[in-house]
Amino acid sequence: MANVASRTQQYVRIITMIFDEHYREGMEAFEFERSEIIDAAQALDVPLPKNVGDVVYSFRYRRPLPETITARAPEGKEWVIRLAGRARYRFALTAVSIRPNAMLVAIKVPDATPGIVAMYALSDEQALLARLRYNRLIDVFAGVTCYSLQNHLRTTVRGMGQVETDEVYVGVDKRGMHYVLPVQAKGGTDRLSIVQIEQDAALCAEKFPELICRPIAAQFMEEGVIALFEFVQDKGEFRISDERHYKLVPPEELTDDDLRALRSRGAA
């Protein structure tokens, strides 16, 4: 734990130094190069990580940016780090924050996850992806018949560089329309980021231009509840268009009262 805390503090010092060297009051975006991570580590006399890119990755997906950076965002916005090409990144302000709404009711769904899969899932992310797949939660949430096409799709996108999507589904609806649904899944302490949604949409536009793209994000919550989000682009930014929470339960725990409550909410 001490080593993790020490590494986190080193990352904080490095990313803060890079931000300070570029930021001027009133800026809404600026770019920096991966080589600046090496320069900052040397200037601060801190150990350089084996994977230099992990400094940026950690603040994109695993932990919030330092308070010294977040404090310099205007009210209603936050700083994110986007890809800006090969070995280049862009700090930018965005108005979107992906946090599950604690006030939403959790919809109970009979758990169809094979017991042996639940026993041997290797990580929170993999466990979440497995539960989505075996319980057809993407179908349920999107209202489209979906099929897993590929997981951990890693490719390059023009203007961004290398991107990775946790899983890609393709689907068809009752009218015969075809969809591509890229899914970002996060469990444990990892955080959903709007930059991942932007990357997924760019990937779909480049690799699946004839399909309708519906970006999805999934997040484990407390007590095993799964939050699902769908996004649409509005005024140049991706925003949450739908959010639902699902709780997988043994079939015997889905009572008549639960079904009556669902019918009541559906009728409303």
Phi, psi and omega per residue, in radians:
M1 nan -0.655 3.137
A2 -1.104 -0.687 3.125
N3 -1.135 -0.694 3.114
V4 -1.110 -0.788 3.132
A5 -1.098 -0.714 3.125
S6 -1.111 -0.753 3.127
R7 -1.132 -0.699 3.111
T8 -1.040 -0.788 3.139
Q9 -1.113 -0.660 3.085
Q10 -1.096 -0.764 3.114
Y11 -1.084 -0.709 3.126
V12 -1.049 -0.788 -3.128
R13 -1.128 -0.709 -3.117
I14 -1.154 -0.891 -3.061
I15 -1.188 -0.565 3.107
T16 -1.168 -0.716 3.124
M17 -1.103 -0.748 3.116
I18 -1.092 -0.786 3.129
F19 -1.056 -0.824 -3.101
D20 -1.083 -0.609 -3.105
E21 -1.227 -0.427 -3.084
H22 -1.826 -0.623 -2.954
Y23 -1.249 2.378 2.966
R24 -2.261 2.514 -3.064
E25 -0.896 2.306 3.134
G26 1.683 -0.239 3.122
M27 -1.121 2.505 3.050
E28 -1.980 -0.198 3.114
A29 -2.890 2.624 2.990
F30 -2.825 2.743 -3.079
E31 -1.921 2.717 3.021
F32 -2.573 2.859 -3.085
E33 -1.858 2.746 -3.139
R34 -1.057 -0.574 -3.127
S35 -1.067 -0.412 3.126
E36 -1.199 -0.408 3.057
I37 -1.131 -0.758 3.108
I38 -1.116 -0.787 -3.140
D39 -1.054 -0.745 -3.110
A40 -1.161 -0.737 3.136
A41 -1.071 -0.719 3.122
Q42 -1.174 -0.732 -3.134
A43 -1.142 -0.601 -3.126
L44 -1.533 -0.140 -3.121
D45 1.018 0.816 3.054
V46 -2.017 2.662 -3.127
P47 -1.051 2.396 3.105
L48 -1.477 2.246 3.126
P49 -1.122 2.640 3.114
K50 -1.030 -0.706 3.067
N51 -1.797 1.732 -3.067
V52 -0.990 -0.689 -3.093
G53 -1.151 -0.239 -3.131
D54 -1.138 -0.430 3.102
V55 -1.063 -0.863 3.139
V56 -1.234 -0.757 -3.105
Y57 -0.988 -0.715 -3.081
S58 -1.088 -0.648 -3.129
F59 -1.500 -0.271 3.052
R60 -1.385 -0.597 -2.947
Y61 -2.254 -0.499 -2.964
R62 -1.815 -0.576 -3.038
R63 -2.539 2.733 3.120
P64 -1.210 2.728 3.044
L65 -1.145 2.733 3.139
P66 -1.029 2.634 -3.116
E67 -1.064 -0.524 3.119
T68 -1.119 -0.407 3.081
I69 -1.580 -0.837 -3.084
T70 -1.090 -0.510 -3.136
A71 -1.170 -0.321 -3.129
R72 -1.701 0.392 2.995
A73 -1.807 2.393 3.116
P74 -1.157 2.810 -3.111
E75 -0.995 2.334 3.121
G76 1.554 -0.030 3.126
K77 -2.285 2.880 3.087
E78 -2.535 2.719 3.104
W79 -1.441 2.416 3.001
V80 -2.295 2.858 3.078
I81 -1.986 2.088 3.132
R82 -1.876 2.796 3.005
L83 -1.342 2.482 -3.119
A84 -2.286 0.412 -3.094
G85 2.162 -3.094 -3.109
R86 -1.156 2.106 3.117
A87 1.057 0.463 3.089
R88 -2.277 2.569 -3.127
Y89 -2.354 2.822 3.134
R90 -2.337 2.089 2.913
F91 -1.311 2.313 -3.141
A92 -2.595 2.643 3.065
L93 -1.522 2.414 3.072
T94 -2.422 2.657 -3.128
A95 -1.631 -0.002 -3.016
V96 -1.790 2.275 3.047
S97 -2.242 2.250 -3.082
I98 -1.728 1.769 3.102
R99 -2.356 2.281 3.102
P100 -1.035 2.454 3.110
N101 -1.421 1.910 -3.057
A102 -1.149 -0.243 -3.111
M103 -1.511 -0.179 -3.127
L104 -1.276 2.457 3.075
V105 -1.313 2.526 3.096
A106 -1.570 2.228 3.133
I107 -1.513 2.169 -3.131
K108 -1.382 2.337 3.110
V109 -2.291 2.308 3.098
P110 -1.021 2.253 -3.050
D111 -1.358 2.049 3.128
A112 -1.851 0.216 3.133
T113 -1.178 2.159 3.085
P114 -0.997 2.384 -3.086
G115 -0.992 -0.677 -3.103
I116 -1.187 -0.538 3.081
V117 -1.215 -0.772 3.111
A118 -1.060 -0.613 -3.115
M119 -1.179 -0.649 -2.944
Y120 -1.972 0.192 3.047
A121 -1.036 2.323 -2.954
L122 -1.538 -0.330 -3.103
S123 -2.672 2.885 3.107
D124 -1.030 -0.750 -3.123
E125 -1.101 -0.803 3.129
Q126 -1.141 -0.671 3.102
A127 -1.102 -0.705 3.132
L128 -1.151 -0.806 3.124
L129 -1.056 -0.694 3.126
A130 -1.112 -0.753 -3.137
R131 -1.152 -0.681 3.066
L132 -1.042 -0.759 -3.040
R133 -1.233 -0.893 -3.045
Y134 -1.251 -0.440 3.134
N135 -1.733 0.066 3.104
R136 0.906 0.704 -3.103
L137 -1.220 -0.482 3.078
I138 -1.147 -0.726 3.079
D139 -1.050 -0.832 -3.098
V140 -1.055 -0.813 -3.075
F141 -1.208 -0.798 -3.044
A142 -1.464 -0.309 -3.090
G143 1.235 0.483 -3.102
V144 -2.347 2.495 3.048
T145 -1.283 2.057 -2.981
C146 -2.088 2.657 3.121
Y147 -2.370 2.351 3.114
S148 -1.221 2.136 -3.133
L149 -1.612 -0.788 -3.110
Q150 -2.881 2.492 3.027
N151 -1.930 2.713 -3.086
H152 0.860 0.951 3.085
L153 -1.314 2.027 3.121
R154 -2.014 2.187 -3.114
T155 -2.699 -3.138 3.084
T156 -1.937 2.573 3.127
V157 -2.215 2.354 -3.126
R158 -0.985 2.327 3.105
G159 1.437 -0.123 -3.138
M160 -2.108 -0.676 -3.021
G161 1.715 -2.552 -3.074
Q162 -1.390 2.318 3.073
V163 -2.270 2.763 3.118
E164 -2.434 2.333 3.091
T165 -1.980 2.364 -3.060
D166 -1.095 -0.749 3.095
E167 -2.752 2.538 3.110
V168 -2.079 2.182 3.037
Y169 -1.880 2.614 2.907
V170 -2.050 2.621 -3.068
G171 -2.583 2.907 3.112
V172 -2.433 2.468 3.128
D173 -1.853 -3.061 -3.044
K174 -1.187 -0.291 3.090
R175 -1.598 -0.081 -3.118
G176 1.555 0.130 3.102
M177 -1.260 2.455 -3.117
H178 -1.807 2.470 -3.070
Y179 -2.268 2.691 2.908
V180 -2.129 2.282 -3.052
L181 -2.175 1.646 3.063
P182 -1.323 2.395 -3.059
V183 -2.115 2.215 2.977
Q184 -1.836 2.222 -3.093
A185 -2.109 2.362 -3.131
K186 -2.358 2.314 3.059
G187 -2.288 3.047 3.116
G188 1.103 -2.313 -3.087
T189 -1.654 -0.056 3.134
D190 -1.161 2.596 -3.058
R191 -2.013 2.466 3.005
L192 -1.262 2.457 -3.136
S193 -2.280 2.457 3.140
I194 -1.131 -0.421 3.131
V195 -1.147 -0.526 3.081
Q196 -1.158 -0.660 3.118
I197 -1.159 -0.729 3.093
E198 -1.064 -0.736 3.129
Q199 -1.136 -0.728 3.135
D200 -1.079 -0.739 3.141
A201 -1.141 -0.713 3.108
A202 -1.131 -0.704 3.101
L203 -1.054 -0.802 -3.119
C204 -1.145 -0.683 3.135
A205 -1.096 -0.590 -3.101
E206 -1.501 -0.720 -3.042
K207 -1.649 -0.465 -3.108
F208 -2.303 1.041 -3.001
P209 -1.148 -0.366 -3.101
E210 -1.554 -0.152 -3.098
L211 -1.730 2.659 3.072
I212 -1.398 2.119 -3.083
C213 -1.566 2.262 3.093
R214 -2.273 1.552 -3.101
P215 -1.132 2.379 -3.111
I216 -2.198 2.534 3.004
A217 -2.273 2.525 3.134
A218 -2.247 2.469 -3.109
Q219 -2.466 2.236 2.981
F220 -1.211 2.354 3.031
M221 -1.976 -3.034 3.110
E222 -1.142 2.664 3.095
E223 1.055 0.475 3.050
G224 1.327 0.145 3.104
V225 -1.225 2.445 3.137
I226 -1.925 2.100 3.067
A227 -1.641 2.279 3.080
L228 -2.070 2.386 3.141
F229 -2.179 2.517 2.931
E230 -2.091 2.599 -3.037
F231 -2.195 2.584 2.986
V232 -2.309 2.728 3.117
Q233 -1.541 2.269 -3.109
D234 -2.422 2.057 3.125
K235 0.960 0.713 3.058
G236 1.497 -0.079 3.129
E237 -2.187 2.609 3.076
F238 -1.487 2.325 -3.129
R239 -2.279 2.778 -3.138
I240 -1.281 2.149 3.102
S241 -1.766 -0.388 3.130
D242 -2.728 2.534 3.082
E243 -2.501 2.267 3.090
R244 -2.389 2.622 3.095
H245 -2.045 2.357 -3.120
Y246 -2.187 2.465 3.065
K247 -2.157 2.031 3.124
L248 -1.390 2.206 -3.077
V249 -2.319 2.704 2.985
P250 -1.009 2.497 -3.086
P251 -0.895 -0.626 -3.094
E252 -1.196 -0.273 3.117
E253 -1.533 -0.101 3.075
L254 -1.584 1.715 -2.971
T255 -1.543 2.954 3.056
D256 -1.052 -0.632 3.116
D257 -1.101 -0.698 3.094
D258 -1.067 -0.770 -3.117
L259 -1.160 -0.678 3.098
R260 -1.123 -0.697 3.119
A261 -1.115 -0.703 3.100
L262 -1.120 -0.721 3.117
R263 -1.100 -0.695 -3.131
S264 -1.120 -0.775 3.121
R265 -1.168 -0.626 3.124
G266 -1.158 -0.693 3.138
A267 -1.182 -0.553 -3.125
A268 -1.244 nan nan
